[in-house]
Amino acid sequence: MDSPIVSDEQWQYWADELVKLQASVPGPVGFYDEAFSDWDASTGYHLPQDEYVAGKAMYILKLEERKNEAIKNRSNAYSS
């Protein structure tokens, strides 16, 4: 992706938060348990990239595009 919407620093912060949350929950939660069973937040390369994840990613990208378009339109309205 050429222009990520989440910085590496923000991703790492959220990943570290998730590791802490997982440690506080005893046992499986029923949502990608196997994929995250030994995950330590050092990387996300092996995490699931199935249809559900791809759909959520596309939804987030569309939201980001809409937000950027709204900002651009607002900026153009003020400069006119």
C-alpha positions as a printed NumPy array, in Angstrom:
array([[  0.   ,   0.   ,   0.   ],
       [  1.517,   3.293,  -1.071],
       [ -0.049,   5.539,   1.532],
       [ -0.939,   3.723,   4.745],
       [ -3.688,   5.182,   6.893],
       [ -2.1  ,   3.911,  10.118],
       [  1.507,   4.757,  10.922],
       [  3.931,   2.034,  11.971],
       [  4.066,   3.603,  15.424],
       [  0.281,   3.556,  15.818],
       [  0.083,  -0.046,  14.573],
       [  2.722,  -1.076,  17.104],
       [  0.893,   0.717,  19.91 ],
       [ -2.351,  -1.067,  19.056],
       [ -0.527,  -4.395,  18.652],
       [  1.09 ,  -4.037,  22.087],
       [ -2.313,  -3.141,  23.562],
       [ -3.822,  -6.256,  22.006],
       [ -1.093,  -8.479,  23.469],
       [ -1.875,  -7.07 ,  26.933],
       [ -5.599,  -7.585,  26.409],
       [ -5.058, -11.171,  25.266],
       [ -2.988, -11.857,  28.37 ],
       [ -5.836, -10.611,  30.548],
       [ -8.427, -12.926,  28.962],
       [ -8.145, -16.549,  30.048],
       [ -8.749, -18.985,  27.21 ],
       [-10.059, -18.665,  23.686],
       [-12.46 , -15.925,  22.627],
       [-13.683, -17.605,  19.439],
       [-12.271, -15.104,  16.955],
       [ -9.002, -16.035,  15.193],
       [ -7.776, -17.774,  18.345],
       [ -5.35 , -20.032,  16.482],
       [ -3.792, -17.199,  14.48 ],
       [ -3.148, -15.175,  17.624],
       [ -2.23 , -18.065,  19.954],
       [  1.499, -17.29 ,  20.057],
       [  1.421, -13.789,  18.607],
       [  3.734, -11.308,  20.346],
       [  3.074,  -8.083,  18.374],
       [  6.491,  -8.181,  16.703],
       [  4.919,  -8.558,  13.254],
       [  1.609,  -9.074,  11.538],
       [  2.855, -10.852,   8.42 ],
       [  1.287, -14.196,   9.334],
       [ -2.083, -12.894,  10.483],
       [ -5.193, -13.968,   8.543],
       [ -5.922, -12.359,   5.199],
       [ -9.191, -14.092,   4.459],
       [-12.378, -12.685,   2.924],
       [-13.599, -11.25 ,   6.216],
       [-10.334,  -9.403,   6.884],
       [-10.085,  -8.191,   3.278],
       [-13.664,  -6.91 ,   3.455],
       [-12.992,  -4.999,   6.654],
       [ -9.798,  -3.547,   5.163],
       [-11.659,  -2.356,   2.068],
       [-14.384,  -0.827,   4.25 ],
       [-11.785,   1.102,   6.262],
       [-10.049,   2.275,   3.079],
       [-13.373,   3.554,   1.714],
       [-14.022,   5.436,   4.957],
       [-10.576,   7.017,   4.712],
       [-11.213,   8.02 ,   1.093],
       [-14.543,   9.619,   2.051],
       [-12.924,  11.479,   4.918],
       [-10.136,  12.792,   2.68 ],
       [-12.652,  13.844,   0.009],
       [-14.744,  15.702,   2.601],
       [-11.635,  17.504,   3.878],
       [-10.66 ,  18.425,   0.324],
       [-14.167,  19.714,  -0.453],
       [-14.267,  21.725,   2.75 ],
       [-10.877,  23.217,   1.963],
       [-11.955,  24.103,  -1.585],
       [-15.146,  25.737,  -0.269],
       [-13.154,  27.967,   2.08 ],
       [-10.62 ,  28.981,  -0.571],
       [-13.292,  30.076,  -3.067]])
